[in-house]
Amino acid sequence: MFITLTVLAALISGMFVASVASTISALRRESEDFKALMERHKVF
């Protein structure tokens, strides 16, 4: 029983870390896209 709960907690923690990493990656990508858009807008 204890092992099962430990494994479940480890899986949930891993999923949380993966979710946070994915969110940070998406925010960085969005920031880069926004900077590129501003550069193109400044040219015109």
PyMOL commands that set and color helices and strands:
alter all, ss='L'
color gray80, all
select helices_A, chain A and resi 2-43
alter helices_A, ss='H'
color red, helices_A
deselect
rebuild
show_as cartoon
